[in-house]
Amino acid sequence: MKTRSEPNRRRVQGRPRKRFGQHFLEPAWVAKVIDAIATAPGDTFLEIGPGRGALTAALGPRVRQVVAVEIDRDLAVALPGRVGPNVRVVTGDLLDVDLDALVRDEPLPIRVAGNLPYNVSSPILFRLLQAADQGRRFRDATLMLQQEVAERLAAAPGTAGYGALAIQVRLLADIDRLLTLPPGAFRPPPKVTSTLVRLRFHPPAADVGDSAAFERVVRGLFQQRRKTLLNALRPVAAGFGCSAEEALDRARLDPTRRPETLTVEDMARLTRAVL
C-alpha cells in the first residue's frame, strides 16, 4: 500500500527530474572521471550539479574542500548524509547564485567540476568564463558535456563545427578533451554520447577592445557564416556606425574570406576596427 510520504522518499532517493535535465553518473564511471580530473590534496572544488553525490563522495576525500551547488532541493537536502564533512552543499541555480559570496572564504584559485545539464550547458560555460577572472578565481573547469558541444568547443578554424562558441571560449580558456562516455554511463541514459572536457582559464588571448562589442561582432558574423566576410560584416558594422570596407581595411583582413576561417586574433582586430 502506498502512503502519502512515498513520493517524498522516492525523491530523496534521487529519481531524476526531466525539467532539470538530470542524468546521474554510474558508479563504474566515477573512478575514470576522478582520474581525468587529476585532483591534489590542497585543491578546493566548486561542483556543479552533484545530484545523488556519486562524484562528490569520491572527490571529497581527495581534496581540501568541495562546495557543491545543487538546484534540486530534495537532492540537496539528502546530499550531506552521503558525503564527508569537507563538503558544503548549497541549494541553488549556478546561473543565479552569487559566486563572489560562494567562494569568498575559500583559497583562490579554486577548481570546478560538474556534470552539466545539456539544456543549460552553454549559459553555464559563459557564466564560468566571465567569473573565472582570467584564472585568478577559477583555475580550471572539468565538465561533462554533450559530445556535439565538446566538438564545437574544440573545433579548428575552417571546420564545420567552428563557430561563435569556440571563439568566445578560446578567448579566455584552453580546451582539452579528456574522456568519452557512452549513454550507458548514466542513469537514465541520455540519447547522446558525452565528453569530459577541461577548460584552463587564462587572460584574454587577444585585445578585443570591448568584450560586449567582441560578442556582437562574433555572433553577428556567424549568423551569416557562408557569406563573404565583406557581406557578413555589413549589418554588423552598420550597427557600430562604420562601413564594412573601412573596418576590414583597418583590420587588415581579406574581404573575400568567410567568417568561419577567422581566428580569435582576427576577430579581435576586427572588433577593434569597428569601435
Sequence and secondary structure as in RCSB ss.txt:
>XXXX:A:sequence
MKTRSEPNRRRVQGRPRKRFGQHFLEPAWVAKVIDAIATAPGDTFLEIGPGRGALTAALGPRVRQVVAVEIDRDL
AVALPGRVGPNVRVVTGDLLDVDLDALVRDEPLPIRVAGNLPYNVSSPILFRLLQAADQGRRFRDATLMLQQEVA
ERLAAAPGTAGYGALAIQVRLLADIDRLLTLPPGAFRPPPKVTSTLVRLRFHPPAADVGDSAAFERVVRGLFQQR
RKTLLNALRPVAAGFGCSAEEALDRARLDPTRRPETLTVEDMARLTRAVL
>XXXX:A:secstr
   TTHHHHHHHHT   GGGT  EE HHHHHHHHHHH   TT EEEEE  TTSHHHHHHGGGSSEEEEEES HHH
HHHGGGGS TTEEEEES TTTS HHHHTTTS SSEEEEEE  GGGHHHHHHHHHHHSGGGTSEEEEEEEEEHHHH
HHHH  TTSTT SHHHHHHHTTEEEEEEEEE GGGEES  SS EEEEEEEE S SS  S HHHHHHHHHHHHTTT
TS HHHHHHHHHHHTTS HHHHHHHHT  TTS GGG  HHHHHHHHHHH 
